[in-house]
Amino acid sequence: MELPIKMGFFTGMPILFEVFFLVMVIVIVVTIIRSLVNYKRNAFSPILTEKAKVVSKRNEVTRNLYANNNFTNTRTRNYITFETEAGQRMELTISGKKFERDLYTEGF
């Protein structure tokens, strides 16, 4: 008696590989969808053109330790707070290169 031969992409692979492959595909698809939704939301947001001055600059450094202090991961986020002429304040994230080049000086 012969066993039926399974034809397809996962022929001969253990079920663990199939599950792993499917999880990775789902993660990639969800990431793409979230990126597209974020892009669409930003594209349709109004662009504010208003005079503002920089009232503060700050950075936030987070450090994670892994595997008995054998591996560390450090992440720095840079923020600039703007104040409009109407007194409204907005804190925005800015890239490290722009933050370090002093393109934005407090009080101007």
C-alpha positions in Angstrom: 0.0 0.0 0.0 1.5 3.3 -1.0 1.1 6.5 0.9 -0.2 9.5 -0.9 2.5 11.9 -2.0 2.0 15.4 -0.7 2.7 18.0 -3.4 3.3 21.7 -2.8 5.7 24.2 -1.4 6.1 22.5 2.1 6.7 19.0 0.8 8.8 17.1 3.3 9.1 19.9 5.8 8.2 19.3 9.5 5.2 21.2 10.7 7.3 23.5 12.8 8.9 25.0 9.6 5.5 25.5 8.1 4.2 27.3 11.1 7.3 29.5 11.3 7.1 30.4 7.6 3.4 31.3 8.0 4.1 33.5 11.1 6.8 35.3 9.3 4.6 36.0 6.2 1.8 37.3 8.5 4.3 39.6 10.4 5.6 41.0 7.1 2.1 41.6 5.7 0.9 43.3 8.9 4.0 45.5 8.9 3.3 46.5 5.3 -0.3 47.3 6.0 0.5 49.3 9.1 3.1 51.3 7.1 0.6 52.0 4.3 -2.1 53.1 6.8 0.5 55.5 8.5 1.6 56.9 5.2 -2.0 57.5 4.1 -2.8 59.2 7.5 0.2 61.5 7.1 -0.5 62.2 3.5 -4.0 63.5 4.2 -3.1 65.5 7.3 -3.0 69.2 7.0 0.4 70.9 6.7 0.8 73.7 9.2 2.7 76.8 8.1 3.1 78.9 11.2 5.8 80.9 12.8 7.2 79.1 15.9 10.2 79.3 18.1 12.2 76.5 19.6 11.6 76.5 23.4 13.5 73.3 24.3 15.5 70.4 23.0 16.0 67.1 24.8 17.0 63.5 24.1 15.9 60.3 25.7 18.4 57.4 25.9 17.1 53.9 26.7 19.4 51.0 27.4 18.5 47.3 27.4 20.7 44.5 28.8 20.3 41.0 27.5 21.8 37.6 28.4 23.5 38.2 31.7 24.9 41.6 30.5 26.6 40.1 27.5 24.7 42.2 25.0 23.4 45.8 25.3 21.2 47.8 23.1 21.1 51.6 23.3 18.5 53.8 21.6 18.4 57.6 21.5 15.4 59.6 20.6 15.7 63.4 20.0 12.8 65.8 20.7 12.4 69.5 19.9 9.5 71.6 21.4 8.1 74.4 19.3 5.9 77.2 20.5 3.7 79.0 18.1 2.8 82.7 18.3 -0.6 81.7 19.8 1.2 79.9 22.6 0.5 76.3 21.4 3.4 73.9 22.1 4.3 70.9 19.9 7.0 68.4 20.7 8.3 66.6 17.6 10.7 63.8 17.1 13.7 64.7 15.0 16.6 62.7 13.5 19.9 62.5 15.2 21.8 64.2 12.3 19.6 67.3 12.3 19.6 67.4 16.1 23.4 67.3 16.3 24.1 69.9 13.6 22.5 72.6 15.8 20.0 73.5 13.0 17.6 74.3 15.8 18.7 76.7 18.6 16.6 77.3 21.6 14.9 80.7 21.6 14.8 81.3 17.9 
